[in-house]
Amino acid sequence: MRTRKQKIVLSIKITAASLLILVLGLFVFRNELLKQTISKVSFKMTSEYNSTFTVKEASFMGLSGLSFSEIILVPKNADTLFHIHKMKTSVNLWRLLVGDIQLGTLEIENGYVQLVKNKKGRNFDAFLKRDKDTTGSNEKRDYAQVAYRLISKVLNLVPTDMKVENLSFKIDDNGKKTNINFQKLRLVNQQLETAIKVETKAFSQRIRIAGFADPRDKKFDIQFFNVDTGAIKVPYIGDRFNLKSSFDSIRINIQNIDKSGSELHLDGFASIANLMINHKKIASKDVVVKNAKFDFRFLLGSDFISIDSSSTVEFNKIKFHPYLAYETESDTIYKLKVAIPKMKAQDFIVSLPDGLFTHFQGMEAEGNFEYKLDFMFNKNKPNKLIFDSNLKKENLKITKYGEANLNKLNGEFVYNAIIQNVRQRSVLVGSANPNYTPLDQISPYLQKCVLTSEDPSFFSHRGFISEAFKQSILKNIRTKKFSRGASTISMQLIKNVFLTREKTASRKLEEILLVYILENNRIASKERMLEVYFNVIEWGPNVYGIGEAAHFYFQKSPSDLTLKECLFLATIVPKPKKFMWQFDNEGNLKSYAKQQQKFLSNLMLRRGIIVSEDTIGQSLPLQISGIARSLLNIKVQDSIAIDSLGIEEPFEF
């Protein structure tokens, strides 16, 4: 009778023999199994993706090596997605036994991968199909688990030894073509070296990527350089989005990818030198950041994705700590926090990107400041939005102004509106201009109407209204576009006098900073700011200032305007050139215009800004008697002769 020990030994021998037979069987029939596998892949491509997948030759090399030739994938009625002439690779057999593919080596010789979009469609559309959700619609996704699994799979497909020659990545977007050709790519002993040629219709240049890469230990440190003289131009983006961009070099460093418990940590840094971007919605000039660095720490959990506050962003001499988070534990919540530690004001000014703050060039300041921003938006409870902006100053003082000399508001100056980059006629803001109107000679009704409609708290705020900012953010989020700007009279004044009307991020950022400087350094009194505002804003086509406007519409001086006339003038401030659309073909106000003015009048009554006696005569129709009447689409013109020079000629140069 066999002992227990003998039985165990016998079991081991049988198992070993079975494995040996299995391995020998696999070794003998492996080429046939490989062909069957390729056939299954080919069938799946045909049945699920409506594409043809072929491999001309496929065979094993040694124990774990594979050799292929002429690997082609062609979607039906579309351009070839990829064509690889020769490829050799090896896989980790132990990982393969547990269903995980991990490449050991990879050699590719001649081939291309191309993405094509034309009138027929896109040659990759079939592969963008989303898998059906088999987990149930109520089951939450574990962000850390999903990300770690995806990262691991991708890195397992990166071989530890790689040799690539003449592999191209092509993009053809309706004739906008880009070809990125890897003439040489080597990864040997964790050292990466490449020779790349980039070609578009606009330029051709050579790029080199070099550095350290260890896909098994999940660590990388690579840099992008230009082999030719000049900066590296970013391909395709310029043609596709009309965004020109370039840089001298980029460095990307991944120091740690680790999943401990339920959290995934990803640490590293990225830096860029002489980044240049140019887009009409960013600025009218090239925007250049000389040096920028991002030390990041990404954290992912089962129900959140975040950039930890220990991360640091630096560009030039500016340094701050960002915190970004997307949370789904109970509600869908977006968070943003920015903390700029105490820094010198002058270091901040000289660090502003070239081309983005042109009106600050030459500005000098003393003192220090620190800044904090706290933003939170709950998708399910939007009215609980948090937007707190806090600036702490320490002996902060502007000692020299740049291109935008805010002191000019206190004296006479020449104003030129710039509309669509076209300089308009000159208007003197001062007593030498006969149309200039001091504040005490402007109807109190007009002052009250415009302040109520444009900026009710003008005399109490310091340039900005926090609640208006919140409402603006909410509306922009809901509409998914910048549909509301929350502009105060201070902001409108800065935009008109010192900036342009171009809708760019640059103009808006300059506007915010200049308003802060104007209001918080008390450069001009509120009364003076309002007086200049009334004398420079546009009130109609080529009509600037209330002096011209009062004559243009009513043949009056600003001091003689009635409440009804002032209500009309206040309601056309947002779109003065389209005032004529408020009238019907009989020259009377349309019902919507009447309702708009009635709403403003009732609002002023409720707030005690006017009294009921002020509204006497409001039922009478509004009479446009100035030359503005000639712009109305009236069926039968009245007998009043209209002189095109009816208003006093503005002061011009």
Rosetta blueprint (number, residue, H / E / L):
1 M L
2 R L
3 T L
4 R H
5 K H
6 Q H
7 K H
8 I H
9 V H
10 L H
11 S H
12 I H
13 K H
14 I H
15 T H
16 A H
17 A H
18 S H
19 L H
20 L H
21 I H
22 L H
23 V H
24 L H
25 G H
26 L H
27 F H
28 V H
29 F H
30 R H
31 N H
32 E H
33 L H
34 L H
35 K H
36 Q H
37 T H
38 I H
39 S H
40 K H
41 V H
42 S H
43 F H
44 K H
45 M H
46 T H
47 S H
48 E H
49 Y H
50 N L
51 S E
52 T E
53 F E
54 T E
55 V E
56 K E
57 E E
58 A E
59 S E
60 F E
61 M E
62 G L
63 L L
64 S L
65 G E
66 L E
67 S E
68 F E
69 S E
70 E E
71 I E
72 I E
73 L E
74 V E
75 P E
76 K L
77 N L
78 A L
79 D L
80 T L
81 L L
82 F E
83 H E
84 I E
85 H E
86 K E
87 M E
88 K E
89 T E
90 S E
91 V E
92 N L
93 L H
94 W H
95 R H
96 L H
97 L H
98 V L
99 G L
100 D L
101 I L
102 Q L
103 L E
104 G E
105 T E
106 L E
107 E E
108 I E
109 E E
110 N E
111 G E
112 Y E
113 V E
114 Q E
115 L E
116 V E
117 K E
118 N E
119 K L
120 K L
121 G E
122 R E
123 N L
124 F L
125 D H
126 A H
127 F H
128 L H
129 K L
130 R L
131 D L
132 K L
133 D L
134 T L
135 T L
136 G L
137 S L
138 N L
139 E L
140 K L
141 R L
142 D L
143 Y H
144 A H
145 Q H
146 V H
147 A H
148 Y H
149 R H
150 L H
151 I H
152 S H
153 K H
154 V H
155 L H
156 N H
157 L L
158 V L
159 P L
160 T L
161 D E
162 M E
163 K E
164 V E
165 E E
166 N E
167 L E
168 S E
169 F E
170 K E
171 I E
172 D E
173 D E
174 N L
175 G L
176 K E
177 K E
178 T E
179 N E
180 I E
181 N E
182 F E
183 Q E
184 K E
185 L E
186 R E
187 L E
188 V E
189 N L
190 Q L
191 Q E
192 L E
193 E E
194 T E
195 A E
196 I E
197 K E
198 V E
199 E E
200 T E
201 K L
202 A L
203 F L
204 S E
205 Q E
206 R E
207 I E
208 R E
209 I E
210 A E
211 G E
212 F E
213 A E
214 D E
215 P L
216 R L
217 D L
218 K L
219 K E
220 F E
221 D E
222 I E
223 Q E
224 F E
225 F E
226 N E
227 V L
228 D L
229 T L
230 G L
231 A L
232 I E
233 K E
234 V L
235 P L
236 Y L
237 I H
238 G H
239 D H
240 R H
241 F H
242 N L
243 L L
244 K E
245 S E
246 S E
247 F E
248 D L
249 S E
250 I E
251 R E
252 I E
253 N E
254 I E
255 Q E
256 N E
257 I E
258 D E
259 K E
260 S E
261 G L
262 S L
263 E E
264 L E
265 H E
266 L E
267 D E
268 G E
269 F E
270 A E
271 S E
272 I E
273 A E
274 N E
275 L E
276 M E
277 I E
278 N E
279 H L
280 K L
281 K L
282 I L
283 A L
284 S L
285 K L
286 D L
287 V E
288 V E
289 V E
290 K E
291 N E
292 A E
293 K E
294 F E
295 D E
296 F E
297 R E
298 F E
299 L E
300 L E
301 G L
302 S L
303 D L
304 F E
305 I E
306 S E
307 I E
308 D L
309 S L
310 S L
311 S L
312 T E
313 V E
314 E E
315 F E
316 N L
317 K L
318 I E
319 K E
320 F E
321 H E
322 P E
323 Y E
324 L E
325 A E
326 Y E
327 E E
328 T L
329 E L
330 S L
331 D L
332 T L
333 I E
334 Y E
335 K E
336 L E
337 K E
338 V E
339 A E
340 I E
341 P E
342 K E
343 M E
344 K E
345 A H
346 Q H
347 D H
348 F H
349 I H
350 V H
351 S H
352 L L
353 P L
354 D E
355 G L
356 L L
357 F L
358 T H
359 H H
360 F H
361 Q L
362 G L
363 M L
364 E E
365 A E
366 E E
367 G E
368 N E
369 F E
370 E E
371 Y E
372 K E
373 L E
374 D E
375 F E
376 M E
377 F E
378 N E
379 K L
380 N L
381 K L
382 P H
383 N H
384 K H
385 L L
386 I E
387 F E
388 D E
389 S E
390 N E
391 L E
392 K E
393 K E
394 E E
395 N E
396 L E
397 K E
398 I E
399 T E
400 K E
401 Y L
402 G L
403 E L
404 A L
405 N L
406 L H
407 N H
408 K H
409 L H
410 N H
411 G L
412 E L
413 F E
414 V E
415 Y E
416 N E
417 A E
418 I E
419 I E
420 Q L
421 N L
422 V E
423 R E
424 Q E
425 R E
426 S E
427 V E
428 L E
429 V E
430 G L
431 S L
432 A L
433 N L
434 P L
435 N L
436 Y L
437 T L
438 P L
439 L H
440 D H
441 Q H
442 I L
443 S L
444 P H
445 Y H
446 L H
447 Q H
448 K H
449 C H
450 V H
451 L H
452 T H
453 S H
454 E H
455 D L
456 P L
457 S L
458 F L
459 F L
460 S L
461 H L
462 R L
463 G L
464 F L
465 I L
466 S H
467 E H
468 A H
469 F H
470 K H
471 Q H
472 S H
473 I H
474 L H
475 K H
476 N H
477 I H
478 R H
479 T H
480 K L
481 K L
482 F L
483 S L
484 R L
485 G L
486 A L
487 S L
488 T L
489 I H
490 S H
491 M H
492 Q H
493 L H
494 I H
495 K H
496 N H
497 V H
498 F L
499 L L
500 T L
501 R L
502 E L
503 K L
504 T L
505 A H
506 S H
507 R H
508 K H
509 L H
510 E H
511 E H
512 I H
513 L H
514 L H
515 V H
516 Y H
517 I H
518 L H
519 E H
520 N H
521 N L
522 R L
523 I L
524 A L
525 S L
526 K H
527 E H
528 R H
529 M H
530 L H
531 E H
532 V H
533 Y H
534 F H
535 N H
536 V H
537 I L
538 E E
539 W E
540 G E
541 P L
542 N L
543 V E
544 Y E
545 G L
546 I H
547 G H
548 E H
549 A H
550 A H
551 H H
552 F H
553 Y H
554 F H
555 Q L
556 K L
557 S L
558 P H
559 S H
560 D H
561 L L
562 T L
563 L H
564 K H
565 E H
566 C H
567 L H
568 F H
569 L H
570 A H
571 T H
572 I L
573 V L
574 P L
575 K L
576 P H
577 K H
578 K H
579 F H
580 M H
581 W H
582 Q H
583 F E
584 D L
585 N L
586 E L
587 G L
588 N L
589 L E
590 K L
591 S H
592 Y H
593 A H
594 K H
595 Q H
596 Q H
597 Q H
598 K H
599 F H
600 L H
601 S H
602 N H
603 L H
604 M H
605 L H
606 R H
607 R L
608 G L
609 I L
610 I L
611 V L
612 S H
613 E H
614 D H
615 T H
616 I L
617 G L
618 Q L
619 S L
620 L L
621 P L
622 L L
623 Q L
624 I L
625 S L
626 G L
627 I H
628 A H
629 R H
630 S H
631 L H
632 L L
633 N L
634 I L
635 K L
636 V L
637 Q L
638 D L
639 S L
640 I L
641 A L
642 I L
643 D L
644 S L
645 L L
646 G L
647 I L
648 E L
649 E L
650 P L
651 F L
652 E L
653 F L
